[in-house]
């Protein structure tokens, strides 16, 4: 099997397989909230996927699904007028609405989102939002007495999509590959930071116009890039929105170890030792990589 075939198979193996289940629940939640807040039965209006699913960088086995649900402006003014923590009251109203559709689902307000947990492990985080003129969203924060914050997930989605189109689909491919590495090697790095680092790396990578034939080099060079990040860096800026993205722990040493695995894999590939090469790749990507 050629390098192109191996990495093409890897990408295929990373595709989401529970998309129908996610979609049906997403539509049911959207329809319920539209019914209660917009007097509409639409399954698609006023909502959108955000997070890794929205950016198109989630992989097989994804369990956390983020979505925003736009609500009418009068709902904002109603809750903003509360003397105390109208944001908490808004989250409770959204929670109670969703419970009409999923009464037996664990459903809690969590400071800024309503979490809908299902018995199969899938968890929806529903963020009620209000659309601003510039395309950003205002959302409730019930912590510390309540307040409003602004987020711009659409700008992040657009930035990832634009870069992915510019670099021949490699932004989303590499982001998914990095998630497989995170899973296999237990790397403490959140998904948005993976996407941010991939975005930054791809802009400067010398082979960013190449095909699957260069995915072994892409793996090697990205792991090297990760290993050379400043371990004392506190945050990175997300593409599109420029919001601060924080890490959850040190990932540089694990990247260095996996970089050395990639070097050995490439050496074995060059020596036509395919089995040994595959075993090194599987140290990085786990069973997603063909054996």
Kinemage of the C-alpha trace (Angstrom):
@kinemage 1
@onewidth
@group {chain A} dominant
@subgroup {mainchain}
@vectorlist {calphas} color= white
{ca unk a 1} P 0.000 0.000 0.000
{ca unk a 2} L 1.419 3.399 -0.988
{ca unk a 3} L 1.781 6.362 1.352
{ca unk a 4} L -1.132 8.028 -0.432
{ca unk a 5} L -3.328 4.969 0.038
{ca unk a 6} L -2.388 4.588 3.706
{ca unk a 7} L -3.210 8.157 4.628
{ca unk a 8} L -6.311 8.216 2.446
{ca unk a 9} L -7.492 5.138 4.374
{ca unk a 10} L -6.634 6.879 7.646
{ca unk a 11} L -8.820 9.857 6.702
{ca unk a 12} L -11.667 7.533 5.716
{ca unk a 13} L -11.366 5.714 9.041
{ca unk a 14} L -11.676 9.024 10.900
{ca unk a 15} L -15.017 9.965 9.354
{ca unk a 16} L -17.949 10.392 11.744
{ca unk a 17} L -20.169 7.305 11.746
{ca unk a 18} L -22.940 8.512 14.070
{ca unk a 19} L -23.877 11.519 11.966
{ca unk a 20} L -27.497 10.435 11.497
{ca unk a 21} L -28.043 10.176 15.252
{ca unk a 22} L -26.427 13.548 15.858
{ca unk a 23} L -28.449 15.152 13.074
{ca unk a 24} L -31.792 13.791 14.284
{ca unk a 25} L -31.191 15.048 17.814
{ca unk a 26} L -29.949 18.402 16.564
{ca unk a 27} L -33.121 18.830 14.507
{ca unk a 28} L -35.338 17.758 17.406
{ca unk a 29} L -33.710 20.278 19.768
{ca unk a 30} L -33.937 23.002 17.130
{ca unk a 31} L -37.607 22.267 16.435
{ca unk a 32} L -38.456 22.301 20.137
{ca unk a 33} L -36.767 25.659 20.750
{ca unk a 34} L -38.233 27.146 17.580
{ca unk a 35} L -41.683 26.033 18.716
{ca unk a 36} L -41.357 27.639 22.129
{ca unk a 37} L -39.440 30.789 21.251
{ca unk a 38} L -40.266 31.523 17.595
{ca unk a 39} L -43.712 29.918 17.131
{ca unk a 40} L -42.180 27.890 14.315
{ca unk a 41} L -41.829 24.148 13.690
{ca unk a 42} L -38.619 24.449 11.671
{ca unk a 43} L -35.919 21.864 12.355
{ca unk a 44} L -33.150 24.017 10.905
{ca unk a 45} L -33.931 27.720 11.354
{ca unk a 46} L -32.062 29.838 13.931
{ca unk a 47} L -29.542 27.128 14.861
{ca unk a 48} L -26.153 25.953 13.665
{ca unk a 49} L -23.408 23.576 14.643
{ca unk a 50} L -20.339 25.163 16.183
{ca unk a 51} L -17.281 23.614 17.847
{ca unk a 52} L -15.422 20.813 16.068
{ca unk a 53} L -18.582 19.547 14.339
{ca unk a 54} L -19.284 23.023 12.986
{ca unk a 55} L -15.682 23.479 11.868
{ca unk a 56} L -15.679 20.058 10.201
{ca unk a 57} L -12.753 18.758 12.265
{ca unk a 58} L -14.518 16.199 14.478
{ca unk a 59} L -13.715 12.512 14.076
{ca unk a 60} L -15.357 9.130 14.561
{ca unk a 61} L -16.612 8.661 18.075
{ca unk a 62} L -17.283 12.354 18.620
{ca unk a 63} L -19.397 12.673 21.726
{ca unk a 64} L -19.513 16.421 22.396
{ca unk a 65} L -21.716 18.356 19.986
{ca unk a 66} L -21.867 22.146 20.304
{ca unk a 67} L -24.715 24.159 18.829
{ca unk a 68} L -25.950 27.733 19.070
{ca unk a 69} L -29.630 28.569 19.074
{ca unk a 70} L -30.537 32.131 18.165
{ca unk a 71} L -33.448 33.531 20.170
{ca unk a 72} L -35.604 36.623 19.498
{ca unk a 73} L -34.243 39.960 20.697
{ca unk a 74} L -37.213 40.523 22.995
{ca unk a 75} L -36.118 37.460 24.980
{ca unk a 76} L -32.785 39.212 25.544
{ca unk a 77} L -34.429 42.419 26.769
{ca unk a 78} L -36.775 40.451 28.998
{ca unk a 79} L -33.935 38.673 30.783
{ca unk a 80} L -31.573 41.640 30.753
{ca unk a 81} L -34.191 43.526 32.792
{ca unk a 82} L -34.040 40.997 35.637
{ca unk a 83} L -32.799 42.480 38.884
{ca unk a 84} L -30.653 39.403 39.520
{ca unk a 85} L -29.110 36.908 37.087
{ca unk a 86} L -31.539 36.945 34.203
{ca unk a 87} L -28.906 34.864 32.415
{ca unk a 88} L -29.550 31.939 34.754
{ca unk a 89} L -33.290 32.322 34.201
{ca unk a 90} L -32.744 32.229 30.441
{ca unk a 91} L -30.728 29.015 30.663
{ca unk a 92} L -33.459 27.486 32.802
{ca unk a 93} L -36.098 28.477 30.243
{ca unk a 94} L -34.098 26.803 27.467
{ca unk a 95} L -33.583 23.760 29.659
{ca unk a 96} L -37.294 23.411 30.386
{ca unk a 97} L -38.109 23.763 26.694
{ca unk a 98} L -35.736 20.971 25.663
{ca unk a 99} L -37.111 18.714 28.413
{ca unk a 100} L -40.445 18.697 26.618
{ca unk a 101} L -38.782 16.729 23.822
{ca unk a 102} L -36.233 14.808 25.889
{ca unk a 103} L -37.870 14.443 29.333
{ca unk a 104} L -35.697 11.511 30.401
{ca unk a 105} L -32.474 13.061 29.232
{ca unk a 106} L -30.019 14.455 31.775
{ca unk a 107} L -30.424 18.135 31.074
{ca unk a 108} L -28.682 20.822 33.134
{ca unk a 109} L -27.778 24.462 32.897
{ca unk a 110} L -24.009 24.812 33.089
{ca unk a 111} L -23.178 28.473 33.517
{ca unk a 112} L -23.140 29.357 29.827
{ca unk a 113} L -24.798 26.390 28.109
{ca unk a 114} L -27.563 23.846 28.533
{ca unk a 115} L -26.075 20.356 28.514
{ca unk a 116} L -28.212 17.552 27.104
{ca unk a 117} L -26.666 14.161 27.855
{ca unk a 118} L -27.816 10.931 26.231
{ca unk a 119} L -27.355 7.381 27.469
{ca unk a 120} L -25.162 6.453 24.486
{ca unk a 121} L -22.536 8.991 25.587
{ca unk a 122} L -23.397 11.775 23.149
{ca unk a 123} L -23.675 15.159 24.808
{ca unk a 124} L -25.121 18.313 23.286
{ca unk a 125} L -24.070 21.698 24.610
{ca unk a 126} L -26.768 24.155 23.563
{ca unk a 127} L -25.804 27.831 23.729
{ca unk a 128} L -28.721 30.291 23.547
{ca unk a 129} L -27.536 33.354 21.635
{ca unk a 130} L -28.698 36.680 20.250
{ca unk a 131} L -27.441 37.813 16.861
{ca unk a 132} L -25.525 41.095 16.752
{ca unk a 133} L -25.380 43.404 13.740
{ca unk a 134} L -21.772 42.490 12.929
{ca unk a 135} L -22.601 38.784 12.878
{ca unk a 136} L -21.282 37.946 16.339
{ca unk a 137} L -23.425 36.431 19.073
{ca unk a 138} L -24.231 37.609 22.584
{ca unk a 139} L -24.727 34.734 25.018
{ca unk a 140} L -25.579 34.407 28.726
{ca unk a 141} L -23.039 33.765 31.452
{ca unk a 142} L -24.771 32.851 34.710
{ca unk a 143} L -21.522 32.709 36.675
{ca unk a 144} L -20.609 35.328 39.283
{ca unk a 145} L -24.039 36.887 39.442
{ca unk a 146} L -24.727 36.846 35.719
{ca unk a 147} L -23.673 38.818 32.653
{ca unk a 148} L -23.466 38.776 28.878
{ca unk a 149} L -20.527 37.794 26.693
{ca unk a 150} L -19.819 37.918 22.959
{ca unk a 151} L -18.568 35.071 20.773
{ca unk a 152} L -17.861 34.721 17.050
{ca unk a 153} L -17.881 31.021 16.089
{ca unk a 154} L -18.962 31.763 12.515
{ca unk a 155} L -15.743 33.685 11.878
{ca unk a 156} L -13.787 30.668 13.144
{ca unk a 157} L -15.749 28.295 10.914
{ca unk a 158} L -15.223 30.547 7.900
{ca unk a 159} L -11.489 30.875 8.571
{ca unk a 160} L -11.058 27.097 8.787
{ca unk a 161} L -13.171 26.537 5.667
{ca unk a 162} L -11.264 29.152 3.668
{ca unk a 163} L -7.878 27.766 4.680
{ca unk a 164} L -9.047 24.224 4.004
{ca unk a 165} L -10.055 25.190 0.465
{ca unk a 166} L -6.799 27.071 -0.073
{ca unk a 167} L -4.626 24.172 1.064
{ca unk a 168} L -6.339 21.311 -0.751
{ca unk a 169} L -8.406 19.969 2.195
{ca unk a 170} L -5.312 19.503 4.354
{ca unk a 171} L -6.405 21.757 7.215
{ca unk a 172} L -9.346 19.555 8.150
{ca unk a 173} L -7.456 16.361 7.354
{ca unk a 174} L -4.561 17.313 9.621
{ca unk a 175} L -6.907 18.520 12.368
{ca unk a 176} L -8.608 15.122 12.312
{ca unk a 177} L -5.272 13.309 12.281
{ca unk a 178} L -4.177 15.388 15.270
{ca unk a 179} L -7.321 14.327 17.125
{ca unk a 180} L -6.461 10.680 16.465
{ca unk a 181} L -3.002 11.388 17.895
{ca unk a 182} L -4.560 13.125 20.899
{ca unk a 183} L -6.762 10.085 21.510
{ca unk a 184} L -4.010 7.510 21.041
{ca unk a 185} L -1.355 9.323 23.082
{ca unk a 186} L -3.657 10.918 25.662
{ca unk a 187} L -2.516 14.437 24.825
{ca unk a 188} L -4.000 17.256 26.946
{ca unk a 189} L -4.940 19.620 24.134
{ca unk a 190} L -8.479 20.937 23.451
{ca unk a 191} L -9.984 20.676 19.978
{ca unk a 192} L -10.055 24.409 19.273
{ca unk a 193} L -6.344 24.606 20.096
{ca unk a 194} L -5.646 21.730 17.701
{ca unk a 195} L -7.479 23.581 14.945
{ca unk a 196} L -5.660 26.814 15.772
{ca unk a 197} L -2.234 25.166 15.687
{ca unk a 198} L -3.054 23.345 12.447
{ca unk a 199} L -4.217 26.624 10.898
{ca unk a 200} L -1.013 28.402 11.912
{ca unk a 201} L 1.206 25.524 10.791
{ca unk a 202} L -0.393 25.095 7.387
{ca unk a 203} L 0.089 28.734 6.404
{ca unk a 204} L 3.875 28.294 6.570
{ca unk a 205} L 4.379 24.616 5.675
{ca unk a 206} L 6.437 24.294 2.491
{ca unk a 207} L 4.328 21.463 1.046
{ca unk a 208} L 0.916 22.964 1.752
{ca unk a 209} L -0.100 22.598 -1.907
{ca unk a 210} L 0.678 18.863 -2.109
{ca unk a 211} L -1.511 15.744 -2.046
{ca unk a 212} L -1.756 12.595 0.113
{ca unk a 213} L 1.716 11.669 -1.134
{ca unk a 214} L 3.132 14.177 1.357
{ca unk a 215} L 1.019 13.267 4.393
{ca unk a 216} L 3.902 11.367 5.988
{ca unk a 217} L 5.987 14.559 5.825
{ca unk a 218} L 2.984 16.564 7.024
{ca unk a 219} L 2.692 14.334 10.093
{ca unk a 220} L 6.410 14.558 10.813
{ca unk a 221} L 6.631 18.311 10.347
{ca unk a 222} L 3.473 19.112 12.325
{ca unk a 223} L 4.647 17.039 15.286
{ca unk a 224} L 7.983 18.831 15.129
{ca unk a 225} L 6.118 22.148 15.042
{ca unk a 226} L 4.117 21.143 18.126
{ca unk a 227} L 7.232 20.000 19.970
{ca unk a 228} L 8.817 23.402 19.399
{ca unk a 229} L 5.943 25.427 20.858
{ca unk a 230} L 6.880 27.520 23.872
{ca unk a 231} L 5.734 25.487 26.916
{ca unk a 232} L 5.247 28.704 28.876
{ca unk a 233} L 2.893 30.219 26.290
{ca unk a 234} L -0.399 30.967 27.976
{ca unk a 235} L -2.726 31.199 25.000
{ca unk a 236} L -3.059 31.295 21.224
{ca unk a 237} L -5.441 33.322 19.052
{ca unk a 238} L -8.202 31.378 17.308
{ca unk a 239} L -8.401 31.869 13.530
{ca unk a 240} L -11.139 34.225 12.440
{ca unk a 241} L -12.280 35.458 15.835
{ca unk a 242} L -8.879 36.068 17.470
{ca unk a 243} L -10.304 34.956 20.787
{ca unk a 244} L -7.839 33.587 23.291
{ca unk a 245} L -7.483 29.809 23.226
{ca unk a 246} L -5.933 28.238 26.296
{ca unk a 247} L -4.238 24.888 26.651
{ca unk a 248} L -5.117 22.220 29.186
{ca unk a 249} L -1.600 20.980 29.837
{ca unk a 250} L 1.812 20.455 28.283
{ca unk a 251} L 1.814 18.669 24.942
{ca unk a 252} L 5.316 19.436 23.655
{ca unk a 253} L 7.089 16.371 25.073
{ca unk a 254} L 4.462 13.979 23.703
{ca unk a 255} L 4.757 15.685 20.334
{ca unk a 256} L 8.529 15.200 20.456
{ca unk a 257} L 8.150 11.498 21.200
{ca unk a 258} L 5.647 11.058 18.364
{ca unk a 259} L 7.884 13.081 16.043
{ca unk a 260} L 10.590 10.470 16.615
{ca unk a 261} L 8.039 7.735 15.842
{ca unk a 262} L 7.274 9.513 12.574
{ca unk a 263} L 10.960 9.698 11.702
{ca unk a 264} L 11.284 5.943 12.213
{ca unk a 265} L 8.130 5.291 10.210
{ca unk a 266} L 9.506 7.267 7.265
{ca unk a 267} L 12.835 5.426 7.521
{ca unk a 268} L 11.008 2.098 7.396
{ca unk a 269} L 8.907 3.288 4.454
{ca unk a 270} L 12.049 4.222 2.547
{ca unk a 271} L 13.573 0.823 3.360
{ca unk a 272} L 10.407 -0.936 2.086
{ca unk a 273} L 9.736 -2.344 5.561
{ca unk a 274} L 6.027 -1.749 5.371
{ca unk a 275} L 4.946 -3.701 8.438
{ca unk a 276} L 7.441 -1.920 10.676
{ca unk a 277} L 6.452 1.433 9.190
{ca unk a 278} L 2.785 0.781 9.843
{ca unk a 279} L 3.487 -0.130 13.455
{ca unk a 280} L 5.252 3.193 13.968
{ca unk a 281} L 2.374 5.100 12.392
{ca unk a 282} L -0.051 3.229 14.634
{ca unk a 283} L 1.915 4.438 17.667
{ca unk a 284} L 0.817 7.909 16.557
{ca unk a 285} L -2.679 7.328 15.176
{ca unk a 286} L -3.768 4.119 16.849
{ca unk a 287} L -6.023 1.644 15.110
{ca unk a 288} L -7.326 4.295 12.714
{ca unk a 289} L -4.131 3.744 10.698
{ca unk a 290} L -4.158 0.633 8.474
{ca unk a 291} L -2.062 -2.265 9.788
